[in-house]
Amino acid sequence: MAAGGFCKLPNGSVVVALNLPSPAAGGAAVRVLVLAQNRARALTRLRNLGLRAVYLRGNAAPPGPDEITAVLHHPDGLIWRTAPDNAVTPLLGVPEPWRPIRALLRRPAATGT
């Protein structure tokens, strides 16, 4: 089960945060943030992108204030970055930037010979 959580905003929308295994080669965990009208629609947005086995049970890892701000300011309302690991600290304390979901789901270029 993936760690995740949600936060209901004053306007009624919801920000859902999930730690998922990366669909790209390498398999590092990623933190995905989704802005939607409710939790069910947030999960449906992820499932429609091909992340089929996405479920949110409980609220163990809700989005933090910086995560909510990041997803609110993104035009798609769907962003990701590698999941934070307590054993690995970012270089000089600078966190990794948030990326649009297209960058995660993009297929690697085929190498032809």
All heavy atoms as an XYZ file, in Angstrom:
831
protein
N       0.848     -1.165      0.000
C       0.000      0.000      0.000
C       0.898      1.233      0.000
O       1.860      1.329      0.748
C      -0.901     -0.025      1.229
C      -1.797      1.156      1.309
S      -3.014      1.169      2.648
C      -2.537     -0.057      3.769
N       0.576      2.198     -0.858
C       1.358      3.418     -0.969
C       1.002      4.377      0.163
O      -0.150      4.484      0.554
C       1.090      4.071     -2.319
N       2.021      5.070      0.673
C       1.762      6.086      1.685
C       1.154      7.297      0.998
O       1.516      7.646     -0.109
C       3.061      6.466      2.379
N       0.224      7.912      1.654
C      -0.398      9.086      1.059
C      -1.361      9.743      2.013
O      -1.553      9.310      3.140
N      -1.941     10.813      1.520
C      -2.909     11.542      2.314
C      -3.549     12.623      1.479
O      -3.278     12.758      0.294
N      -4.393     13.401      2.115
C      -5.112     14.449      1.402
C      -5.320     15.634      2.321
O      -5.175     15.541      3.548
C      -6.464     13.936      0.905
C      -7.419     13.602      2.003
C      -8.349     14.537      2.446
C      -7.379     12.365      2.624
C      -9.220     14.233      3.482
C      -8.248     12.051      3.652
C      -9.177     12.995      4.078
N      -5.660     16.751      1.705
C      -5.967     17.957      2.450
C      -7.106     18.663      1.730
O      -7.021     18.910      0.527
C      -4.737     18.854      2.518
S      -5.020     20.384      3.412
N      -8.177     18.954      2.451
C      -9.311     19.665      1.863
C      -9.061     21.165      1.983
O      -8.741     21.666      3.054
C     -10.607     19.284      2.568
C     -11.810     19.793      1.845
C     -13.046     19.048      2.278
C     -14.201     19.573      1.464
N     -15.134     18.577      1.093
N      -9.208     21.880      0.865
C      -8.964     23.313      0.819
C     -10.242     24.087      1.124
O     -11.349     23.536      1.018
C      -8.432     23.691     -0.565
C      -7.147     22.976     -0.975
C      -6.760     23.374     -2.385
C      -6.027     23.283     -0.005
N     -10.140     25.356      1.510
C     -11.330     26.140      1.841
C     -12.347     26.255      0.699
O     -13.540     26.388      0.956
C     -10.767     27.525      2.186
C      -9.369     27.272      2.602
C      -8.914     26.087      1.801
N     -11.889     26.188     -0.551
C     -12.828     26.294     -1.672
C     -13.525     24.971     -1.987
O     -14.301     24.889     -2.935
C     -12.131     26.835     -2.917
C     -11.089     25.886     -3.475
O     -10.827     24.825     -2.907
N     -10.480     26.278     -4.569
N     -13.232     23.924     -1.226
C     -13.890     22.633     -1.410
C     -13.088     21.633     -2.214
O     -13.396     20.443     -2.207
N     -12.054     22.079     -2.913
C     -11.234     21.135     -3.675
C     -10.291     20.393     -2.726
O     -10.152     20.733     -1.554
C     -10.457     21.853     -4.774
O      -9.605     22.824     -4.223
N      -9.642     19.372     -3.257
C      -8.796     18.493     -2.453
C      -7.427     18.352     -3.114
O      -7.332     18.250     -4.343
C      -9.459     17.100     -2.326
C      -8.555     16.114     -1.636
C     -10.766     17.210     -1.587
N      -6.372     18.349     -2.309
C      -5.036     18.022     -2.785
C      -4.700     16.651     -2.222
O      -4.735     16.439     -1.014
C      -3.989     19.057     -2.330
C      -2.591     18.623     -2.750
C      -4.306     20.426     -2.902
N      -4.401     15.707     -3.134
C      -4.050     14.345     -2.741
C      -2.567     14.149     -3.011
O      -2.062     14.513     -4.084
C      -4.882     13.314     -3.527
C      -4.401     11.902     -3.248
C      -6.347     13.442     -3.174
N      -1.849     13.588     -2.050
C      -0.431     13.292     -2.185
C      -0.224     11.795     -1.987
O      -0.752     11.211     -1.046
C       0.376     14.066     -1.147
N       0.528     11.182     -2.902
C       0.805      9.745     -2.825
C       2.272      9.476     -3.093
O       2.869     10.089     -3.980
C      -0.019      8.989     -3.869
C      -1.519      8.969     -3.688
C      -2.195      8.486     -4.951
C      -1.875      8.078     -2.528
N       2.857      8.551     -2.346
C       4.191      8.040     -2.642
C       3.996      6.741     -3.411
O       3.403      5.798     -2.891
C       4.988      7.776     -1.369
C       5.378      9.052     -0.669
O       5.177     10.148     -1.181
N       5.946      8.909      0.512
N       4.487      6.716     -4.642
C       4.292      5.567     -5.521
C       5.615      5.105     -6.093
O       6.541      5.906     -6.230
C       3.369      5.959     -6.695
C       2.002      6.509     -6.350
C       1.335      7.052     -7.597
C       1.159      5.417     -5.731
N       5.702      3.825     -6.486
C       6.896      3.394     -7.220
C       6.866      4.035     -8.604
O       5.804      4.172     -9.211
C       6.759      1.876     -7.305
C       5.329      1.592     -7.011
C       4.790      2.738     -6.212
N       8.008      4.448     -9.086
C       8.080      5.120    -10.376
C       7.757      4.157    -11.511
O       8.262      3.033    -11.538
C       9.480      5.687    -10.591
O       9.605      6.214    -11.886
N       6.924      4.580    -12.475
C       6.654      3.722    -13.630
C       7.831      3.688    -14.601
O       7.905      2.826    -15.453
C       5.429      4.371    -14.278
C       5.438      5.764    -13.814
C       6.113      5.774    -12.475
N       8.770      4.609    -14.466
C       9.944      4.640    -15.333
C      10.978      3.623    -14.855
O      10.936      3.150    -13.723
C      10.556      6.039    -15.322
N      11.906      3.293    -15.725
C      12.975      2.370    -15.347
C      13.785      3.001    -14.223
O      14.025      4.193    -14.193
C      13.858      2.088    -16.540
N      14.225      2.217    -13.303
C      14.958      2.716    -12.153
C      14.205      2.447    -10.874
O      14.787      2.141     -9.860
N      12.887      2.566    -10.918
C      12.037      2.165     -9.821
C      12.128      2.980     -8.548
O      11.667      2.535     -7.516
N      12.706      4.188     -8.585
C      12.739      5.012     -7.385
C      11.320      5.453     -7.044
O      10.471      5.596     -7.913
C      13.632      6.225     -7.614
N      11.068      5.673     -5.780
C       9.748      6.127     -5.366
C       9.569      7.594     -5.737
O      10.512      8.376     -5.711
C       9.579      5.945     -3.869
N       8.344      7.956     -6.097
C       8.025      9.343     -6.442
C       6.869      9.824     -5.578
O       6.039      9.040     -5.120
C       7.672      9.504     -7.939
C       8.861      9.198     -8.809
C       6.488      8.650     -8.327
N       6.825     11.112     -5.335
C       5.729     11.761     -4.610
C       4.885     12.479     -5.659
O       5.365     13.355     -6.361
C       6.290     12.747     -3.600
C       5.259     13.511     -2.809
C       4.923     12.804     -1.539
N       4.210     13.702     -0.616
C       3.481     13.264      0.374
N       3.387     11.983      0.606
N       2.860     14.112      1.149
N       3.628     12.083     -5.777
C       2.725     12.641     -6.776
C       1.669     13.475     -6.052
O       1.098     13.033     -5.055
C       2.042     11.514     -7.587
C       1.063     12.086     -8.584
C       3.080     10.663     -8.283
N       1.414     14.685     -6.573
C       0.390     15.564     -6.028
C      -0.677     15.812     -7.072
O      -0.362     16.081     -8.234
C       0.992     16.910     -5.627
C       2.061     16.880     -4.548
C       2.633     18.267     -4.352
C       1.507     16.349     -3.258
N      -1.934     15.719     -6.666
C      -3.064     15.905     -7.579
C      -4.053     16.874     -6.944
O      -4.432     16.722     -5.787
C      -3.790     14.567     -7.847
C      -4.896     14.754     -8.864
C      -2.825     13.497     -8.287
N      -4.483     17.862     -7.736
C      -5.531     18.784     -7.325
C      -6.806     18.387     -8.047
O      -6.811     18.230     -9.271
C      -5.142     20.218     -7.700
C      -6.176     21.302     -7.421
C      -6.414     21.453     -5.927
C      -5.730     22.614     -8.021
N      -7.882     18.181     -7.308
C      -9.153     17.768     -7.914
C     -10.315     18.228     -7.037
O     -10.120     18.740     -5.934
C      -9.194     16.254     -8.082
N     -11.539     18.005     -7.524
C     -12.733     18.402     -6.774
C     -12.959     17.521     -5.554
O     -13.517     17.973     -4.560
C     -13.954     18.358     -7.679
C     -13.938     19.436     -8.728
C     -15.168     19.354     -9.622
O     -15.904     18.373     -9.599
N     -15.375     20.378    -10.415
N     -12.541     16.252     -5.635
C     -12.652     15.349     -4.487
C     -11.617     14.236     -4.629
O     -10.934     14.141     -5.650
C     -14.077     14.800     -4.345
C     -14.560     14.094     -5.583
O     -13.832     13.299     -6.183
N     -15.787     14.374     -5.989
N     -11.495     13.396     -3.602
C     -10.483     12.340     -3.617
C     -10.697     11.345     -4.742
O      -9.750     10.906     -5.391
C     -10.452     11.605     -2.277
C      -9.805     12.423     -1.188
C      -9.819     11.675      0.103
N     -11.197     11.735      0.630
C     -11.630     11.063      1.668
N     -10.828     10.271      2.311
N     -12.868     11.187      2.075
N     -11.930     10.981     -4.992
C     -12.212     10.005     -6.043
C     -11.767     10.528     -7.409
O     -11.174      9.787     -8.206
C     -13.703      9.673     -6.060
N     -12.028     11.784     -7.688
C     -11.606     12.347     -8.981
C     -10.089     12.456     -9.083
O      -9.529     12.294    -10.156
C     -12.243     13.709     -9.193
C     -13.708     13.594     -9.523
C     -14.272     14.905     -9.945
N     -15.697     14.743    -10.180
C     -16.403     15.558    -10.921
N     -15.833     16.582    -11.496
N     -17.689     15.348    -11.092
N      -9.424     12.727     -7.980
C      -7.964     12.781     -7.997
C      -7.383     11.413     -8.368
O      -6.481     11.313     -9.205
C      -7.438     13.231     -6.638
N      -7.901     10.364     -7.758
C      -7.423      9.022     -8.065
C      -7.793      8.615     -9.489
O      -7.021      7.935    -10.171
C      -7.968      8.026     -7.052
C      -7.510      8.268     -5.608
C      -8.178      7.293     -4.669
C      -6.005      8.217     -5.487
N      -8.945      9.053     -9.976
C      -9.347      8.759    -11.351
C      -8.401      9.425    -12.338
O      -8.051      8.833    -13.361
C     -10.797      9.226    -11.597
O     -11.649      8.501    -10.714
C     -11.221      8.975    -13.032
N      -7.961     10.645    -12.038
C      -7.001     11.319    -12.921
C      -5.719     10.495    -13.053
O      -5.180     10.345    -14.145
C      -6.646     12.707    -12.382
C      -7.740     13.731    -12.537
C      -7.283     15.094    -12.116
N      -6.360     15.634    -13.117
C      -5.695     16.761    -12.956
N      -5.828     17.465    -11.855
N      -4.879     17.188    -13.901
N      -5.239      9.927    -11.957
C      -4.026      9.104    -12.002
C      -4.267      7.797    -12.743
O      -3.435      7.355    -13.530
C      -3.523      8.823    -10.591
C      -2.953     10.027     -9.851
C      -2.659      9.660     -8.409
C      -1.720     10.543    -10.548
N      -5.402      7.180    -12.506
C      -5.720      5.917    -13.188
C      -5.859      6.124    -14.687
O      -5.450      5.268    -15.478
C      -6.990      5.310    -12.609
C      -6.786      4.788    -11.203
C      -8.049      4.173    -10.631
N      -7.819      3.830     -9.245
C      -8.625      4.173     -8.250
N      -9.725      4.863     -8.495
N      -8.343      3.842     -7.021
N      -6.403      7.252    -15.105
C      -6.541      7.539    -16.529
C      -5.189      7.747    -17.210
O      -5.081      7.620    -18.425
C      -7.417      8.769    -16.753
C      -8.872      8.486    -16.471
O      -9.296      7.339    -16.426
N      -9.640      9.541    -16.264
N      -4.169      8.064    -16.433
C      -2.821      8.223    -16.982
C      -2.055      6.907    -17.044
O      -0.918      6.881    -17.475
C      -2.037      9.234    -16.144
C      -2.533     10.672    -16.236
C      -1.839     11.533    -15.210
C      -2.313     11.207    -17.639
N      -2.648      5.836    -16.580
C      -2.009      4.531    -16.646
C      -1.522      4.001    -15.312
O      -0.985      2.903    -15.242
N      -1.671      4.751    -14.250
C      -1.279      4.282    -12.915
C      -2.498      3.590    -12.310
O      -3.242      4.147    -11.517
C      -0.814      5.458    -12.055
C       0.357      6.252    -12.621
C       0.591      7.500    -11.804
C       1.601      5.395    -12.671
N      -2.724      2.353    -12.706
C      -3.976      1.651    -12.415
C      -4.168      1.261    -10.959
O      -5.266      1.353    -10.436
C      -4.083      0.388    -13.282
C      -4.109      0.677    -14.744
C      -5.408      1.315    -15.119
N      -5.422      1.594    -16.550
C      -6.176      2.489    -17.106
N      -6.995      3.204    -16.396
N      -6.131      2.698    -18.401
N      -3.152      0.821    -10.300
C      -3.309      0.308     -8.941
C      -3.039      1.404     -7.911
O      -2.180      1.284     -7.051
C      -2.384     -0.871     -8.715
N      -3.774      2.506     -7.989
C      -3.589      3.632     -7.087
C      -4.784      3.706     -6.143
O      -5.919      3.852     -6.585
C      -3.447      4.952     -7.880
C      -3.345      6.119     -6.941
C      -2.239      4.887     -8.795
N      -4.509      3.585     -4.851
C      -5.556      3.661     -3.839
C      -5.083      4.560     -2.714
O      -3.897      4.655     -2.435
C      -5.871      2.275     -3.266
C      -6.426      1.343     -4.302
C      -5.608      0.422     -4.937
C      -7.768      1.398     -4.667
C      -6.102     -0.431     -5.906
C      -8.272      0.555     -5.630
C      -7.441     -0.357     -6.246
O      -7.943     -1.182     -7.211
N      -6.005      5.206     -2.058
C      -5.692      6.055     -0.918
C      -6.476      5.536      0.274
O      -7.700      5.620      0.310
C      -6.073      7.514     -1.211
C      -5.815      8.506     -0.083
C      -4.325      8.569      0.241
C      -6.328      9.869     -0.465
N      -5.750      4.968      1.224
C      -6.377      4.456      2.440
C      -5.763      5.193      3.622
O      -4.582      5.061      3.896
C      -6.126      2.958      2.562
C      -6.837      2.167      1.490
C      -6.687      0.673      1.744
N      -7.409     -0.073      0.740
C      -6.847     -0.612     -0.338
N      -5.564     -0.471     -0.544
N      -7.573     -1.293     -1.204
N      -6.565      5.977      4.263
C      -6.086      6.719      5.414
C      -5.492      8.057      5.017
O      -5.586      8.501      3.879
N      -4.867      8.694      5.998
C      -4.290     10.017      5.797
C      -2.950     10.089      6.517
O      -2.675     11.023      7.254
C      -5.262     11.084      6.309
C      -4.986     12.440      5.729
O      -4.275     12.573      4.739
N      -5.559     13.463      6.347
N      -2.108      9.081      6.294
C      -0.849      8.961      7.006
C       0.198      9.971      6.549
O       1.035     10.391      7.341
C      -0.289      7.553      6.846
N       0.178     10.368      5.270
C       1.186     11.291      4.744
C       0.512     12.388      3.929
O       0.616     12.427      2.710
C       2.191     10.521      3.894
N      -0.202     13.304      4.600
C      -0.892     14.368      3.868
C       0.106     15.346      3.254
O       1.264     15.415      3.673
C      -1.732     15.046      4.944
C      -1.012     14.775      6.204
C      -0.366     13.429      6.031
N      -0.323     16.114      2.269
C       0.578     17.093      1.662
C       0.899     18.226      2.629
O       0.047     18.654      3.409
C      -0.205     17.604      0.456
C      -1.626     17.330      0.779
C      -1.632     16.109      1.638
N       2.131     18.698      2.568
C       2.548     19.817      3.404
C       2.192     21.138      2.740
O       1.774     21.177      1.574
N       2.368     22.235      3.452
C       2.025     23.548      2.895
C       2.778     23.885      1.607
O       2.201     24.449      0.682
C       2.404     24.522      4.008
C       2.408     23.717      5.248
C       2.792     22.327      4.840
N       4.068     23.525      1.531
C       4.823     23.805      0.304
C       4.323     22.960     -0.866
O       4.301     23.415     -2.012
C       6.320     23.590      0.520
C       6.671     22.155      0.862
O       5.836     21.475      1.496
O       7.773     21.703      0.502
N       3.893     21.739     -0.589
C       3.351     20.883     -1.640
C       2.011     21.422     -2.149
O       1.750     21.431     -3.350
C       3.190     19.454     -1.128
C       4.508     18.782     -0.813
C       4.337     17.397     -0.218
O       3.348     17.161      0.512
O       5.202     16.554     -0.495
N       1.176     21.887     -1.243
C      -0.119     22.449     -1.635
C       0.095     23.687     -2.504
O      -0.542     23.845     -3.548
C      -0.966     22.777     -0.392
C      -1.344     21.495      0.337
C      -2.215     23.570     -0.775
C      -1.963     21.706      1.693
N       1.019     24.537     -2.109
C       1.321     25.730     -2.896
C       1.825     25.357     -4.281
O       1.419     25.955     -5.281
C       2.367     26.594     -2.169
O       1.855     26.945     -0.882
C       2.684     27.851     -2.948
N       2.688     24.365     -4.357
C       3.242     23.956     -5.649
C       2.162     23.450     -6.593
O       2.123     23.828     -7.773
C       4.309     22.877     -5.440
N       1.266     22.614     -6.118
C       0.234     22.056     -6.999
C      -0.816     23.107     -7.363
O      -1.362     23.089     -8.464
C      -0.400     20.786     -6.393
C      -1.393     21.096     -5.304
C      -1.054     19.942     -7.464
N      -1.077     24.052     -6.472
C      -2.039     25.112     -6.785
C      -1.519     26.038     -7.881
O      -2.293     26.585     -8.656
C      -2.361     25.933     -5.536
C      -3.269     25.275     -4.510
C      -3.399     26.153     -3.274
C      -4.630     24.977     -5.100
N      -0.208     26.214     -7.950
C       0.374     27.117     -8.934
C       0.737     26.436    -10.244
O       1.221     27.086    -11.159
C       1.597     27.818     -8.339
C       1.220     28.866     -7.355
N       1.067     28.599     -6.014
C       0.911     30.175     -7.513
C       0.713     29.707     -5.393
N       0.609     30.676     -6.270
N       0.525     25.148    -10.343
C       0.817     24.444    -11.601
C      -0.446     24.404    -12.453
O      -1.522     24.081    -11.945
C       1.322     23.023    -11.331
C       1.929     22.412    -12.519
N       1.194     21.727    -13.449
C       3.197     22.419    -12.976
C       1.986     21.317    -14.412
N       3.207     21.732    -14.148
N      -0.335     24.709    -13.755
C      -1.539     24.764    -14.598
C      -2.302     23.442    -14.700
O      -3.527     23.439    -14.806
C      -1.027     25.193    -15.968
C       0.432     25.322    -15.875
C       0.856     25.068    -14.477
N      -1.591     22.307    -14.672
C      -2.263     21.009    -14.787
C      -2.816     20.507    -13.459
O      -3.715     19.678    -13.427
C      -1.305     19.945    -15.336
C      -0.912     20.207    -16.767
O      -1.659     20.918    -17.470
O       0.140     19.704    -17.189
N      -2.255     20.978    -12.344
C      -2.683     20.490    -11.045
C      -2.278     19.053    -10.795
O      -2.899     18.345    -10.006
N      -1.200     18.609    -11.464
C      -0.731     17.229    -11.338
C       0.781     17.236    -11.508
O       1.287     17.418    -12.615
C      -1.407     16.365    -12.404
C      -1.218     14.871    -12.352
C      -1.647     14.293    -11.017
C      -2.014     14.212    -13.460
N       1.519     17.093    -10.397
C       2.972     17.202    -10.426
C       3.616     16.073     -9.630
O       2.939     15.359     -8.890
C       3.438     18.565     -9.872
C       2.894     18.803     -8.461
C       3.029     19.690    -10.814
C       3.356     20.088     -7.826
N       4.948     15.927     -9.778
C       5.671     14.874     -9.068
C       7.124     15.290     -8.849
O       7.633     16.201     -9.507
C       5.645     13.565     -9.842
C       6.506     13.619    -11.076
C       6.171     14.151    -12.286
C       7.845     13.159    -11.192
N       7.218     14.045    -13.153
C       8.263     13.435    -12.515
C       8.737     12.547    -10.329
C       9.549     13.121    -12.982
C      10.013     12.223    -10.792
C      10.402     12.503    -12.104
N       7.796     14.614     -7.944
C       9.253     14.638     -7.757
C       9.617     13.381     -6.984
O       8.743     12.689     -6.460
C       9.731     15.900     -7.054
C       9.382     15.994     -5.597
C       9.983     17.253     -5.011
N       9.531     17.465     -3.651
C       9.686     18.600     -3.005
N      10.266     19.614     -3.573
N       9.259     18.706     -1.768
N      10.887     13.059     -6.923
C      11.270     11.844     -6.205
C      10.868     11.987     -4.744
O      10.927     13.078     -4.179
C      12.780     11.560     -6.314
O      13.504     12.703     -5.872
C      13.178     11.222     -7.736
N      10.444     10.899     -4.171
C       9.974     10.914     -2.781
C      11.140     11.196     -1.852
O      12.243     10.685     -2.053
C       9.332      9.577     -2.434
N      10.919     12.008     -0.829
C      11.996     12.282      0.117
C      12.393     11.030      0.879
O      11.543     10.221      1.246
C      11.407     13.336      1.052
C       9.941     13.232      0.889
C       9.683     12.669     -0.478
N      13.674     10.884      1.077
C      14.207      9.748      1.828
C      14.985     10.313      3.006
O      15.851     11.159      2.835
C      15.120      8.907      0.926
C      15.615      7.652      1.604
O      15.166      7.353      2.724
O      16.459      6.968      1.010
N      14.692      9.842      4.181
C      15.354     10.373      5.369
C      16.851     10.113      5.367
O      17.606     10.833      5.996
C      14.724      9.778      6.630
C      13.303     10.242      6.804
O      12.924     11.297      6.313
N      12.512      9.453      7.490
N      17.312      9.089      4.665
C      18.734      8.764      4.642
C      19.499      9.636      3.654
O      20.704      9.795      3.760
C      18.930      7.298      4.281
N      18.823     10.210      2.681
C      19.483     11.003      1.654
C      19.037     12.450      1.793
O      17.857     12.751      1.729
C      19.114     10.487      0.241
C      19.767     11.339     -0.817
C      19.508      9.035      0.104
N      19.998     13.353      1.990
C      19.670     14.771      2.085
C      19.988     15.436      0.768
O      20.971     15.106      0.115
C      20.484     15.445      3.209
O      21.868     15.254      2.944
C      20.136     14.870      4.559
N      19.177     16.389      0.333
C      19.449     17.073     -0.915
C      20.740     17.884     -0.836
O      21.125     18.343      0.228
C      18.245     17.980     -1.119
C      17.389     17.848      0.071
C      17.971     16.831      0.972
N      21.374     18.073     -1.958
C      22.617     18.814     -2.046
C      22.394     20.251     -1.592
O      21.543     20.953     -2.123
C      23.136     18.775     -3.489
C      24.471     19.453     -3.755
C      25.570     18.754     -2.972
C      24.784     19.441     -5.228
N      23.129     20.686     -0.591
C      23.064     22.038     -0.049
C      21.675     22.448      0.432
O      21.325     23.614      0.454
C      23.560     23.050     -1.096
C      25.010     22.861     -1.561
C      25.319     23.836     -2.676
C      25.969     23.020     -0.412
N      20.848     21.493      0.791
C      19.537     21.793      1.328
C      18.528     22.288      0.304
O      17.457     22.711      0.663
N      18.875     22.241     -0.995
C      17.952     22.691     -2.033
C      17.099     21.506     -2.466
O      17.616     20.511     -2.966
C      18.728     23.253     -3.250
C      17.767     23.672     -4.343
C      19.611     24.402     -2.818
N      15.785     21.571     -2.280
C      14.934     20.441     -2.670
C      14.833     20.315     -4.187
O      15.020     21.278     -4.924
C      13.582     20.782     -2.060
C      13.591     22.260     -1.900
C      15.021     22.661     -1.691
N      14.525     19.120     -4.612
C      14.332     18.854     -6.039
C      13.100     19.605     -6.521
O      12.102     19.680     -5.816
C      14.140     17.352     -6.238
C      13.958     16.959     -7.666
C      13.703     15.478     -7.816
O      13.745     14.744     -6.817
O      13.433     15.055     -8.947
N      13.132     20.150     -7.738
C      11.958     20.877     -8.234
C      10.809     19.942     -8.593
O      11.017     18.771     -8.904
C      12.483     21.590     -9.486
C      13.634     20.752     -9.934
C      14.237     20.174     -8.681
N       9.610     20.470     -8.544
C       8.430     19.717     -8.962
C       8.392     19.681    -10.476
O       8.753     20.635    -11.139
C       7.155     20.361     -8.411
C       7.043     20.216     -6.939
C       7.355     21.140     -5.994
C       6.613     19.053     -6.228
N       7.135     20.633     -4.749
C       6.677     19.360     -4.856
C       6.172     17.790     -6.618
C       6.315     18.450     -3.871
C       5.811     16.888     -5.635
C       5.891     17.218     -4.277
N       7.929     18.574    -11.026
C       7.874     18.400    -12.476
C       6.448     18.046    -12.897
O       5.709     17.435    -12.137
C       8.800     17.266    -12.898
C      10.239     17.533    -12.564
C      11.103     16.390    -13.055
N      12.485     16.652    -12.748
C      13.184     15.981    -11.861
N      12.642     14.999    -11.199
N      14.445     16.279    -11.642
N       6.086     18.393    -14.147
C       4.762     17.986    -14.635
C       4.717     16.473    -14.823
O       5.734     15.832    -15.068
C       4.619     18.717    -15.971
C       5.977     19.150    -16.345
C       6.809     19.205    -15.099
N       3.545     15.902    -14.719
C       3.377     14.449    -14.787
C       3.824     13.895    -16.137
O       4.250     12.750    -16.232
C       1.926     14.044    -14.440
C       1.831     12.565    -14.069
C       0.982     14.394    -15.556
C       2.439     12.208    -12.763
N       3.756     14.698    -17.194
C       4.192     14.243    -18.522
C       5.649     13.788    -18.501
O       6.020     12.854    -19.191
C       4.024     15.358    -19.552
C       2.594     15.703    -19.850
C       2.505     16.804    -20.892
N       3.264     18.003    -20.531
C       2.792     19.004    -19.800
N       1.571     18.951    -19.350
N       3.541     20.053    -19.528
N       6.484     14.441    -17.693
C       7.901     14.084    -17.614
C       8.090     12.696    -16.994
O       9.044     11.996    -17.320
C       8.669     15.120    -16.809
N       7.210     12.287    -16.111
C       7.309     10.978    -15.473
C       6.826      9.867    -16.390
O       7.399      8.788    -16.441
C       6.488     10.955    -14.182
C       6.452      9.643    -13.401
C       7.837      9.293    -12.886
C       5.470      9.750    -12.254
N       5.770     10.148    -17.122
C       5.140      9.108    -17.935
C       5.697      9.036    -19.346
O       5.315      8.159    -20.113
C       3.631      9.339    -17.996
C       2.954      9.344    -16.624
C       1.491      9.692    -16.777
C       3.131      8.020    -15.934
N       6.604      9.937    -19.706
C       7.196      9.958    -21.033
C       8.000      8.679    -21.250
O       8.766      8.252    -20.400
C       8.102     11.165    -21.189
C       8.631     11.362    -22.565
C       9.442     12.620    -22.659
N       8.639     13.769    -22.265
C       9.103     14.810    -21.603
N      10.361     14.852    -21.238
N       8.326     15.806    -21.288
N       7.815      8.082    -22.383
C       8.548      6.865    -22.729
C       9.960      7.221    -23.146
O      10.169      8.203    -23.850
C       7.870      6.143    -23.901
C       6.437      5.754    -23.628
C       6.398      4.563    -22.701
N       5.030      4.161    -22.497
C       4.486      3.963    -21.322
N       5.163      4.131    -20.245
N       3.238      3.592    -21.216
N      10.969      6.450    -22.732
C      12.342      6.747    -23.164
C      12.478      6.538    -24.663
O      11.813      5.690    -25.259
C      13.193      5.738    -22.381
C      12.245      4.696    -21.916
C      10.876      5.312    -21.860
N      13.344      7.336    -25.265
C      13.550      7.241    -26.718
C      14.168      5.892    -27.066
O      15.061      5.393    -26.381
C      14.451      8.363    -27.187
N      13.679      5.291    -28.134
C      14.202      4.008    -28.580
C      15.534      4.206    -29.278
O      15.708      5.138    -30.059
C      13.213      3.345    -29.533
N      16.472      3.363    -28.957
C      17.775      3.445    -29.611
C      17.794      2.432    -30.751
O      17.659      1.229    -30.537
C      18.922      3.138    -28.629
O      18.696      1.847    -28.052
C      18.962      4.200    -27.522
N      17.903      2.924    -31.945
C      17.899      2.041    -33.110
C      19.295      1.672    -33.554
O      20.208      2.471    -33.495
N      19.472      0.428    -33.955
C      20.769      0.005    -34.490
C      20.575     -0.661    -35.805
O      19.555     -1.094    -36.185
C      21.485     -0.969    -33.530
O      20.621     -2.042    -33.227
C      21.929     -0.241    -32.300
